[in-house]
Amino acid sequence: MANDWAAFGADLHLELRGTRLRAGLMDALREAVRSGRLAAGTRLPSSRSLAADLGTARNTVADAYAELVAEGWLTARQGSGTRVAGRAEPRDRPRHRPPTTPPARATPTHNLKAGTPDLASFPRADWLKAYRRAITAAPDEAFGYGDPRGRPELRAALAEYLARARGVHARPGRIVVCAGFVHGLTLIGRVLRDRGARAAAVESYGLKVHADVLAGAGLTTPPLPFDERGTVVEELSSLAGCGAVLMTAAHQFPLGGALPPDRRAAVVDWARASGGLVLEDDYDGEFRYDRQPVGALQGLDPERVVYLGTASKSLAPGLRLAWMVLPEGLADEVAAAKGAVDWVSGATDQLAFAEFLRSGAYDRHVRAMRLRYRRRRDQLVAAVAAHAPETRVGGIAAGLHAVLTLPPGTEGPTLRAAARHGLAVQSVSHYRRPTALPAPPALVVGYATPSDSAWPGALEALCRVLP
């Protein structure tokens, strides 16, 4: 029977030099071990497989293995095969000290930074069930390259869910699945620039990375003023060349609060009159506690608002699952921009999420987490009132974080005290745009971030450092 190259076993890339095969093989193996290409414990191909791969006699390989075993480079045991020895380096090899590096900062004991859910609460068992069902039922074509808009199963499930839970007007053909909010924003920024837009306005307070993404697309990012009622959208009309505005209308990040109805209407009116777009970041739309859920801004005008949602807060950011609901004329352009680069979002995860939505597991998980986060929020409010009565807690009607407004002059000392106590927390000024007016001193506390077991200790540490 002819040798089948595909059945030789483990691949082993060796460069043999010279005409003496055994000596060349031994030199090549020594060099592979010496350079670290073959790590200690690596199992080598059998002498028969390697001989067939190299086109030489089996005895040549067997003799080379035996001599290297004798030299200490390799080990050979019955039933375990031939492996790279644990101490294969020559004893006289010069040893180099690793370069000195500055000591790494100690990992904080408690993490109260905003932006991450309780990762320990990810519904592993239910997700695995959905994954298995989805993969079992998936058509063969689902494992191909597919449509850059995303799997049709997920887009259909999202259209139904978003209409029911967030008041979004969506059809599957107008949804594009992406690998996170930043990925979606990157695609929209490119399309806006290609359409001739010169600027995309942003809120005075928000994540720097979002403004950077828009700037990377070639757009300027003027910040809109902020007052006690939220973002002052009337300023949009004075911005020349502004093709879009990025907003967290349902729950402003990080200051909290929903955009008032008159300003919601005003920003949509601006988009209609100017031909611009409102980019709605609905980052934590499922989590409402003391009020009826604020519907998505997109419901006011689906042709002028781009709705962006994500599973990062409701499930986990590691899934890299997000979506855009786009106006009719924009969907094809964004899909083309995505397809021109790559598809990014894995089809199997999309199928699993579609099954998770359809089965009701997502609704059950969100309800359970809403109750859990509400309890933590209530505990935070009570603890701050008891230990730091001069600190005011705001932005708590929704979301996964609270804003703790501090007495004047205490923000810096409080942050330094937090660092000494191993508490990771950020000030509200961390999120301020460079040209925006400063807000009162405050901390942004992500009460969803710790696990259930870590939450009591994190809350206690926070109370110790508050003025």
BELGI-V583452 format. One record per residue. N is the residue number from 1. RES is the residue in three letters. SS is DSSP state (a for helix, b for strand, c for the rest). NEAR is the number of other ideal C-beta (glycine too) atoms within 10 Angstrom. D_FIRST is the distance of its C-alpha to the first C-alpha in whole Angstrom. Layout:
# BELGI-V583452
n=N res=RES ss=SS near=NEAR d_first=D_FIRST
n=N res=RES ss=SS near=NEAR d_first=D_FIRST
This chain:
# BELGI-V583452
n=1 res=MET ss=c near=3 d_first=0
n=2 res=ALA ss=c near=4 d_first=4
n=3 res=ASN ss=c near=13 d_first=7
n=4 res=ASP ss=c near=8 d_first=9
n=5 res=TRP ss=a near=9 d_first=12
n=6 res=ALA ss=a near=5 d_first=14
n=7 res=ALA ss=a near=8 d_first=13
n=8 res=PHE ss=c near=17 d_first=14
n=9 res=GLY ss=c near=15 d_first=17
n=10 res=ALA ss=c near=13 d_first=21
n=11 res=ASP ss=c near=8 d_first=21
n=12 res=LEU ss=c near=18 d_first=23
n=13 res=HIS ss=c near=8 d_first=25
n=14 res=LEU ss=c near=16 d_first=26
n=15 res=GLU ss=c near=9 d_first=28
n=16 res=LEU ss=c near=17 d_first=27
n=17 res=ARG ss=c near=10 d_first=30
n=18 res=GLY ss=c near=8 d_first=31
n=19 res=THR ss=c near=7 d_first=29
n=20 res=ARG ss=c near=12 d_first=28
n=21 res=LEU ss=a near=17 d_first=25
n=22 res=ARG ss=a near=17 d_first=26
n=23 res=ALA ss=a near=14 d_first=30
n=24 res=GLY ss=a near=19 d_first=29
n=25 res=LEU ss=a near=23 d_first=26
n=26 res=MET ss=a near=19 d_first=29
n=27 res=ASP ss=a near=17 d_first=32
n=28 res=ALA ss=a near=18 d_first=30
n=29 res=LEU ss=a near=23 d_first=29
n=30 res=ARG ss=a near=17 d_first=33
n=31 res=GLU ss=a near=14 d_first=34
n=32 res=ALA ss=a near=20 d_first=32
n=33 res=VAL ss=a near=20 d_first=34
n=34 res=ARG ss=a near=14 d_first=37
n=35 res=SER ss=c near=8 d_first=37
n=36 res=GLY ss=c near=9 d_first=37
n=37 res=ARG ss=c near=13 d_first=33
n=38 res=LEU ss=c near=22 d_first=32
n=39 res=ALA ss=c near=11 d_first=34
n=40 res=ALA ss=c near=14 d_first=35
n=41 res=GLY ss=c near=10 d_first=33
n=42 res=THR ss=c near=15 d_first=30
n=43 res=ARG ss=b near=13 d_first=26
n=44 res=LEU ss=c near=22 d_first=24
n=45 res=PRO ss=c near=19 d_first=20
n=46 res=SER ss=c near=18 d_first=19
n=47 res=SER ss=a near=20 d_first=18
n=48 res=ARG ss=a near=14 d_first=14
n=49 res=SER ss=a near=20 d_first=15
n=50 res=LEU ss=a near=25 d_first=17
n=51 res=ALA ss=a near=22 d_first=16
n=52 res=ALA ss=a near=19 d_first=13
n=53 res=ASP ss=a near=19 d_first=16
n=54 res=LEU ss=a near=18 d_first=18
n=55 res=GLY ss=c near=8 d_first=16
n=56 res=THR ss=c near=17 d_first=17
n=57 res=ALA ss=c near=13 d_first=17
n=58 res=ARG ss=a near=14 d_first=17
n=59 res=ASN ss=a near=11 d_first=20
n=60 res=THR ss=a near=18 d_first=22
n=61 res=VAL ss=a near=25 d_first=21
n=62 res=ALA ss=a near=17 d_first=22
n=63 res=ASP ss=a near=15 d_first=25
n=64 res=ALA ss=a near=24 d_first=26
n=65 res=TYR ss=a near=22 d_first=26
n=66 res=ALA ss=a near=14 d_first=28
n=67 res=GLU ss=a near=15 d_first=31
n=68 res=LEU ss=a near=23 d_first=31
n=69 res=VAL ss=a near=15 d_first=31
n=70 res=ALA ss=a near=9 d_first=34
n=71 res=GLU ss=a near=13 d_first=36
n=72 res=GLY ss=c near=14 d_first=36
n=73 res=TRP ss=c near=22 d_first=34
n=74 res=LEU ss=b near=23 d_first=31
n=75 res=THR ss=b near=17 d_first=31
n=76 res=ALA ss=b near=14 d_first=29
n=77 res=ARG ss=b near=8 d_first=29
n=78 res=GLN ss=c near=5 d_first=27
n=79 res=GLY ss=c near=4 d_first=26
n=80 res=SER ss=c near=9 d_first=27
n=81 res=GLY ss=b near=16 d_first=24
n=82 res=THR ss=b near=22 d_first=26
n=83 res=ARG ss=b near=17 d_first=29
n=84 res=VAL ss=b near=20 d_first=31
n=85 res=ALA ss=c near=18 d_first=34
n=86 res=GLY ss=c near=10 d_first=37
n=87 res=ARG ss=c near=8 d_first=40
n=88 res=ALA ss=c near=19 d_first=37
n=89 res=GLU ss=c near=14 d_first=40
n=90 res=PRO ss=c near=10 d_first=42
n=91 res=ARG ss=c near=6 d_first=45
n=92 res=ASP ss=c near=5 d_first=47
n=93 res=ARG ss=c near=8 d_first=46
n=94 res=PRO ss=c near=4 d_first=49
n=95 res=ARG ss=c near=5 d_first=50
n=96 res=HIS ss=c near=6 d_first=51
n=97 res=ARG ss=c near=5 d_first=53
n=98 res=PRO ss=c near=5 d_first=52
n=99 res=PRO ss=c near=5 d_first=55
n=100 res=THR ss=c near=6 d_first=58
n=101 res=THR ss=c near=6 d_first=58
n=102 res=PRO ss=c near=5 d_first=61
n=103 res=PRO ss=c near=6 d_first=61
n=104 res=ALA ss=c near=6 d_first=59
n=105 res=ARG ss=c near=7 d_first=62
n=106 res=ALA ss=c near=8 d_first=62
n=107 res=THR ss=c near=8 d_first=60
n=108 res=PRO ss=c near=17 d_first=63
n=109 res=THR ss=c near=13 d_first=64
n=110 res=HIS ss=b near=20 d_first=65
n=111 res=ASN ss=b near=17 d_first=64
n=112 res=LEU ss=c near=26 d_first=66
n=113 res=LYS ss=c near=16 d_first=65
n=114 res=ALA ss=c near=24 d_first=65
n=115 res=GLY ss=c near=19 d_first=62
n=116 res=THR ss=c near=17 d_first=59
n=117 res=PRO ss=c near=23 d_first=59
n=118 res=ASP ss=c near=20 d_first=59
n=119 res=LEU ss=a near=14 d_first=55
n=120 res=ALA ss=a near=11 d_first=55
n=121 res=SER ss=a near=17 d_first=56
n=122 res=PHE ss=c near=14 d_first=53
n=123 res=PRO ss=c near=18 d_first=52
n=124 res=ARG ss=a near=9 d_first=49
n=125 res=ALA ss=a near=8 d_first=48
n=126 res=ASP ss=a near=16 d_first=50
n=127 res=TRP ss=a near=21 d_first=48
n=128 res=LEU ss=a near=11 d_first=44
n=129 res=LYS ss=a near=16 d_first=45
n=130 res=ALA ss=a near=22 d_first=46
n=131 res=TYR ss=a near=17 d_first=43
n=132 res=ARG ss=a near=12 d_first=41
n=133 res=ARG ss=a near=16 d_first=43
n=134 res=ALA ss=a near=25 d_first=42
n=135 res=ILE ss=a near=14 d_first=39
n=136 res=THR ss=a near=8 d_first=38
n=137 res=ALA ss=a near=11 d_first=40
n=138 res=ALA ss=c near=17 d_first=39
n=139 res=PRO ss=c near=9 d_first=38
n=140 res=ASP ss=a near=6 d_first=35
n=141 res=GLU ss=a near=9 d_first=37
n=142 res=ALA ss=a near=17 d_first=38
n=143 res=PHE ss=a near=12 d_first=35
n=144 res=GLY ss=c near=9 d_first=36
n=145 res=TYR ss=c near=10 d_first=38
n=146 res=GLY ss=c near=15 d_first=41
n=147 res=ASP ss=c near=16 d_first=45
n=148 res=PRO ss=c near=21 d_first=47
n=149 res=ARG ss=c near=25 d_first=49
n=150 res=GLY ss=c near=26 d_first=47
n=151 res=ARG ss=c near=23 d_first=46
n=152 res=PRO ss=a near=16 d_first=48
n=153 res=GLU ss=a near=22 d_first=48
n=154 res=LEU ss=a near=28 d_first=50
n=155 res=ARG ss=a near=23 d_first=52
n=156 res=ALA ss=a near=17 d_first=53
n=157 res=ALA ss=a near=23 d_first=54
n=158 res=LEU ss=a near=24 d_first=55
n=159 res=ALA ss=a near=20 d_first=58
n=160 res=GLU ss=a near=13 d_first=59
n=161 res=TYR ss=a near=18 d_first=59
n=162 res=LEU ss=a near=23 d_first=61
n=163 res=ALA ss=a near=16 d_first=64
n=164 res=ARG ss=a near=10 d_first=64
n=165 res=ALA ss=a near=16 d_first=65
n=166 res=ARG ss=a near=21 d_first=66
n=167 res=GLY ss=c near=16 d_first=67
n=168 res=VAL ss=c near=26 d_first=65
n=169 res=HIS ss=c near=18 d_first=65
n=170 res=ALA ss=c near=23 d_first=61
n=171 res=ARG ss=c near=14 d_first=59
n=172 res=PRO ss=a near=16 d_first=55
n=173 res=GLY ss=a near=15 d_first=55
n=174 res=ARG ss=a near=22 d_first=57
n=175 res=ILE ss=b near=26 d_first=55
n=176 res=VAL ss=b near=27 d_first=53
n=177 res=VAL ss=b near=27 d_first=51
n=178 res=CYS ss=b near=27 d_first=51
n=179 res=ALA ss=c near=20 d_first=50
n=180 res=GLY ss=c near=18 d_first=53
n=181 res=PHE ss=a near=24 d_first=57
n=182 res=VAL ss=a near=16 d_first=56
n=183 res=HIS ss=a near=20 d_first=53
n=184 res=GLY ss=a near=26 d_first=55
n=185 res=LEU ss=a near=26 d_first=58
n=186 res=THR ss=a near=19 d_first=57
n=187 res=LEU ss=a near=26 d_first=56
n=188 res=ILE ss=a near=28 d_first=59
n=189 res=GLY ss=a near=25 d_first=61
n=190 res=ARG ss=a near=20 d_first=58
n=191 res=VAL ss=a near=21 d_first=60
n=192 res=LEU ss=a near=25 d_first=63
n=193 res=ARG ss=a near=17 d_first=63
n=194 res=ASP ss=a near=12 d_first=62
n=195 res=ARG ss=c near=13 d_first=64
n=196 res=GLY ss=c near=8 d_first=67
n=197 res=ALA ss=c near=22 d_first=68
n=198 res=ARG ss=c near=14 d_first=69
n=199 res=ALA ss=b near=19 d_first=70
n=200 res=ALA ss=b near=30 d_first=69
n=201 res=ALA ss=b near=28 d_first=71
n=202 res=VAL ss=b near=26 d_first=70
n=203 res=GLU ss=b near=30 d_first=72
n=204 res=SER ss=c near=21 d_first=74
n=205 res=TYR ss=b near=22 d_first=72
n=206 res=GLY ss=c near=24 d_first=69
n=207 res=LEU ss=c near=22 d_first=65
n=208 res=LYS ss=a near=13 d_first=65
n=209 res=VAL ss=a near=10 d_first=62
n=210 res=HIS ss=a near=22 d_first=62
n=211 res=ALA ss=a near=23 d_first=65
n=212 res=ASP ss=a near=12 d_first=63
n=213 res=VAL ss=a near=23 d_first=60
n=214 res=LEU ss=a near=25 d_first=63
n=215 res=ALA ss=a near=14 d_first=64
n=216 res=GLY ss=a near=13 d_first=61
n=217 res=ALA ss=c near=20 d_first=60
n=218 res=GLY ss=c near=13 d_first=64
n=219 res=LEU ss=c near=24 d_first=66
n=220 res=THR ss=b near=15 d_first=69
n=221 res=THR ss=c near=20 d_first=70
n=222 res=PRO ss=c near=19 d_first=74
n=223 res=PRO ss=b near=20 d_first=74
n=224 res=LEU ss=b near=22 d_first=77
n=225 res=PRO ss=c near=13 d_first=80
n=226 res=PHE ss=b near=19 d_first=80
n=227 res=ASP ss=b near=9 d_first=83
n=228 res=GLU ss=c near=5 d_first=83
n=229 res=ARG ss=c near=11 d_first=82
n=230 res=GLY ss=b near=21 d_first=79
n=231 res=THR ss=b near=29 d_first=78
n=232 res=VAL ss=c near=15 d_first=80
n=233 res=VAL ss=a near=26 d_first=79
n=234 res=GLU ss=a near=13 d_first=82
n=235 res=GLU ss=a near=16 d_first=81
n=236 res=LEU ss=a near=23 d_first=78
n=237 res=SER ss=a near=12 d_first=80
n=238 res=SER ss=a near=8 d_first=81
n=239 res=LEU ss=c near=19 d_first=78
n=240 res=ALA ss=c near=7 d_first=77
n=241 res=GLY ss=c near=12 d_first=74
n=242 res=CYS ss=b near=22 d_first=73
n=243 res=GLY ss=b near=21 d_first=70
n=244 res=ALA ss=b near=25 d_first=69
n=245 res=VAL ss=b near=26 d_first=70
n=246 res=LEU ss=b near=26 d_first=68
n=247 res=MET ss=b near=27 d_first=69
n=248 res=THR ss=c near=28 d_first=69
n=249 res=ALA ss=c near=26 d_first=71
n=250 res=ALA ss=c near=24 d_first=71
n=251 res=HIS ss=c near=25 d_first=71
n=252 res=GLN ss=c near=24 d_first=72
n=253 res=PHE ss=c near=23 d_first=69
n=254 res=PRO ss=c near=29 d_first=71
n=255 res=LEU ss=c near=22 d_first=74
n=256 res=GLY ss=c near=20 d_first=74
n=257 res=GLY ss=c near=19 d_first=76
n=258 res=ALA ss=c near=19 d_first=75
n=259 res=LEU ss=c near=23 d_first=76
n=260 res=PRO ss=c near=14 d_first=80
n=261 res=PRO ss=a near=10 d_first=80
n=262 res=ASP ss=a near=9 d_first=82
n=263 res=ARG ss=a near=18 d_first=80
n=264 res=ARG ss=a near=22 d_first=77
n=265 res=ALA ss=a near=15 d_first=78
n=266 res=ALA ss=a near=17 d_first=80
n=267 res=VAL ss=a near=26 d_first=76
n=268 res=VAL ss=a near=19 d_first=75
n=269 res=ASP ss=a near=16 d_first=78
n=270 res=TRP ss=a near=21 d_first=77
n=271 res=ALA ss=a near=21 d_first=74
n=272 res=ARG ss=a near=12 d_first=75
n=273 res=ALA ss=a near=11 d_first=78
n=274 res=SER ss=a near=16 d_first=76
n=275 res=GLY ss=c near=10 d_first=73
n=276 res=GLY ss=c near=23 d_first=71
n=277 res=LEU ss=b near=24 d_first=68
n=278 res=VAL ss=b near=25 d_first=69
n=279 res=LEU ss=b near=25 d_first=66
n=280 res=GLU ss=b near=26 d_first=66
n=281 res=ASP ss=b near=26 d_first=64
n=282 res=ASP ss=c near=26 d_first=64
n=283 res=TYR ss=c near=22 d_first=62
n=284 res=ASP ss=c near=25 d_first=64
n=285 res=GLY ss=c near=27 d_first=65
n=286 res=GLU ss=c near=20 d_first=64
n=287 res=PHE ss=c near=22 d_first=66
n=288 res=ARG ss=b near=18 d_first=70
n=289 res=TYR ss=c near=14 d_first=72
n=290 res=ASP ss=c near=9 d_first=76
n=291 res=ARG ss=c near=9 d_first=76
n=292 res=GLN ss=c near=6 d_first=75
n=293 res=PRO ss=c near=15 d_first=72
n=294 res=VAL ss=c near=20 d_first=72
n=295 res=GLY ss=c near=17 d_first=71
n=296 res=ALA ss=c near=25 d_first=68
n=297 res=LEU ss=a near=25 d_first=70
n=298 res=GLN ss=a near=28 d_first=68
n=299 res=GLY ss=a near=16 d_first=70
n=300 res=LEU ss=a near=22 d_first=73
n=301 res=ASP ss=c near=17 d_first=71
n=302 res=PRO ss=c near=19 d_first=67
n=303 res=GLU ss=c near=14 d_first=68
n=304 res=ARG ss=c near=21 d_first=69
n=305 res=VAL ss=b near=26 d_first=67
n=306 res=VAL ss=b near=25 d_first=64
n=307 res=TYR ss=b near=27 d_first=63
n=308 res=LEU ss=b near=22 d_first=60
n=309 res=GLY ss=b near=29 d_first=59
n=310 res=THR ss=b near=25 d_first=56
n=311 res=ALA ss=c near=21 d_first=55
n=312 res=SER ss=c near=20 d_first=55
n=313 res=LYS ss=c near=22 d_first=59
n=314 res=SER ss=c near=21 d_first=58
n=315 res=LEU ss=c near=22 d_first=55
n=316 res=ALA ss=c near=18 d_first=53
n=317 res=PRO ss=a near=17 d_first=53
n=318 res=GLY ss=a near=10 d_first=49
n=319 res=LEU ss=a near=21 d_first=48
n=320 res=ARG ss=c near=17 d_first=49
n=321 res=LEU ss=c near=26 d_first=50
n=322 res=ALA ss=b near=23 d_first=53
n=323 res=TRP ss=b near=28 d_first=55
n=324 res=MET ss=b near=28 d_first=57
n=325 res=VAL ss=b near=28 d_first=59
n=326 res=LEU ss=c near=30 d_first=61
n=327 res=PRO ss=c near=17 d_first=63
n=328 res=GLU ss=a near=11 d_first=62
n=329 res=GLY ss=a near=8 d_first=62
n=330 res=LEU ss=a near=19 d_first=61
n=331 res=ALA ss=a near=19 d_first=57
n=332 res=ASP ss=a near=14 d_first=56
n=333 res=GLU ss=a near=17 d_first=56
n=334 res=VAL ss=a near=23 d_first=55
n=335 res=ALA ss=a near=21 d_first=52
n=336 res=ALA ss=a near=12 d_first=51
n=337 res=ALA ss=a near=18 d_first=52
n=338 res=LYS ss=a near=27 d_first=50
n=339 res=GLY ss=a near=14 d_first=47
n=340 res=ALA ss=a near=10 d_first=48
n=341 res=VAL ss=a near=12 d_first=47
n=342 res=ASP ss=c near=10 d_first=44
n=343 res=TRP ss=c near=17 d_first=44
n=344 res=VAL ss=c near=15 d_first=44
n=345 res=SER ss=c near=25 d_first=45
n=346 res=GLY ss=c near=14 d_first=42
n=347 res=ALA ss=a near=22 d_first=41
n=348 res=THR ss=a near=14 d_first=40
n=349 res=ASP ss=a near=20 d_first=44
n=350 res=GLN ss=a near=25 d_first=46
n=351 res=LEU ss=a near=24 d_first=44
n=352 res=ALA ss=a near=24 d_first=45
n=353 res=PHE ss=a near=27 d_first=49
n=354 res=ALA ss=a near=23 d_first=49
n=355 res=GLU ss=a near=25 d_first=48
n=356 res=PHE ss=a near=26 d_first=51
n=357 res=LEU ss=a near=21 d_first=53
n=358 res=ARG ss=a near=18 d_first=53
n=359 res=SER ss=c near=16 d_first=53
n=360 res=GLY ss=c near=10 d_first=56
n=361 res=ALA ss=a near=17 d_first=55
n=362 res=TYR ss=a near=24 d_first=56
n=363 res=ASP ss=a near=15 d_first=59
n=364 res=ARG ss=a near=13 d_first=59
n=365 res=HIS ss=a near=19 d_first=58
n=366 res=VAL ss=a near=15 d_first=61
n=367 res=ARG ss=a near=11 d_first=63
n=368 res=ALA ss=a near=12 d_first=62
n=369 res=MET ss=a near=21 d_first=62
n=370 res=ARG ss=a near=15 d_first=66
n=371 res=LEU ss=a near=10 d_first=67
n=372 res=ARG ss=a near=16 d_first=66
n=373 res=TYR ss=a near=21 d_first=67
n=374 res=ARG ss=a near=15 d_first=70
n=375 res=ARG ss=a near=13 d_first=71
n=376 res=ARG ss=a near=21 d_first=70
n=377 res=ARG ss=a near=24 d_first=72
n=378 res=ASP ss=a near=13 d_first=75
n=379 res=GLN ss=a near=14 d_first=74
n=380 res=LEU ss=a near=23 d_first=74
n=381 res=VAL ss=a near=15 d_first=78
n=382 res=ALA ss=a near=12 d_first=79
n=383 res=ALA ss=a near=17 d_first=78
n=384 res=VAL ss=a near=21 d_first=79
n=385 res=ALA ss=a near=12 d_first=83
n=386 res=ALA ss=a near=9 d_first=83
n=387 res=HIS ss=a near=14 d_first=82
n=388 res=ALA ss=c near=21 d_first=83
n=389 res=PRO ss=c near=9 d_first=86
n=390 res=GLU ss=c near=11 d_first=86
n=391 res=THR ss=c near=19 d_first=83
n=392 res=ARG ss=b near=15 d_first=82
n=393 res=VAL ss=b near=20 d_first=79
n=394 res=GLY ss=b near=13 d_first=78
n=395 res=GLY ss=c near=22 d_first=75
n=396 res=ILE ss=c near=18 d_first=75
n=397 res=ALA ss=c near=16 d_first=75
n=398 res=ALA ss=b near=23 d_first=71
n=399 res=GLY ss=c near=29 d_first=68
n=400 res=LEU ss=c near=25 d_first=66
n=401 res=HIS ss=c near=29 d_first=69
n=402 res=ALA ss=b near=24 d_first=73
n=403 res=VAL ss=b near=22 d_first=75
n=404 res=LEU ss=b near=25 d_first=77
n=405 res=THR ss=b near=17 d_first=80
n=406 res=LEU ss=c near=23 d_first=82
n=407 res=PRO ss=c near=15 d_first=85
n=408 res=PRO ss=c near=7 d_first=86
n=409 res=GLY ss=c near=9 d_first=85
n=410 res=THR ss=c near=16 d_first=83
n=411 res=GLU ss=a near=19 d_first=79
n=412 res=GLY ss=a near=12 d_first=78
n=413 res=PRO ss=a near=12 d_first=80
n=414 res=THR ss=a near=24 d_first=78
n=415 res=LEU ss=a near=20 d_first=74
n=416 res=ARG ss=a near=11 d_first=75
n=417 res=ALA ss=a near=16 d_first=76
n=418 res=ALA ss=a near=23 d_first=73
n=419 res=ALA ss=a near=15 d_first=70
n=420 res=ARG ss=a near=10 d_first=72
n=421 res=HIS ss=c near=15 d_first=71
n=422 res=GLY ss=c near=15 d_first=68
n=423 res=LEU ss=b near=24 d_first=68
n=424 res=ALA ss=b near=17 d_first=66
n=425 res=VAL ss=c near=25 d_first=69
n=426 res=GLN ss=b near=19 d_first=70
n=427 res=SER ss=b near=20 d_first=73
n=428 res=VAL ss=a near=22 d_first=74
n=429 res=SER ss=a near=17 d_first=74
n=430 res=HIS ss=a near=16 d_first=71
n=431 res=TYR ss=a near=20 d_first=70
n=432 res=ARG ss=b near=19 d_first=73
n=433 res=ARG ss=c near=18 d_first=73
n=434 res=PRO ss=c near=7 d_first=74
n=435 res=THR ss=c near=8 d_first=77
n=436 res=ALA ss=c near=18 d_first=78
n=437 res=LEU ss=c near=11 d_first=81
n=438 res=PRO ss=c near=9 d_first=80
n=439 res=ALA ss=c near=18 d_first=80
n=440 res=PRO ss=c near=13 d_first=82
n=441 res=PRO ss=c near=20 d_first=80
n=442 res=ALA ss=b near=23 d_first=78
n=443 res=LEU ss=b near=26 d_first=74
n=444 res=VAL ss=b near=25 d_first=71
n=445 res=VAL ss=b near=27 d_first=70
n=446 res=GLY ss=c near=22 d_first=67
n=447 res=TYR ss=c near=25 d_first=67
n=448 res=ALA ss=c near=25 d_first=64
n=449 res=THR ss=c near=24 d_first=62
n=450 res=PRO ss=c near=21 d_first=62
n=451 res=SER ss=c near=12 d_first=60
n=452 res=ASP ss=a near=12 d_first=63
n=453 res=SER ss=a near=8 d_first=63
n=454 res=ALA ss=a near=15 d_first=63
n=455 res=TRP ss=a near=21 d_first=66
n=456 res=PRO ss=a near=13 d_first=69
n=457 res=GLY ss=a near=14 d_first=69
n=458 res=ALA ss=a near=26 d_first=68
n=459 res=LEU ss=a near=22 d_first=71
n=460 res=GLU ss=a near=14 d_first=73
n=461 res=ALA ss=a near=20 d_first=72
n=462 res=LEU ss=a near=25 d_first=73
n=463 res=CYS ss=a near=15 d_first=77
n=464 res=ARG ss=a near=14 d_first=77
n=465 res=VAL ss=a near=19 d_first=77
n=466 res=LEU ss=c near=20 d_first=79
n=467 res=PRO ss=c near=14 d_first=83
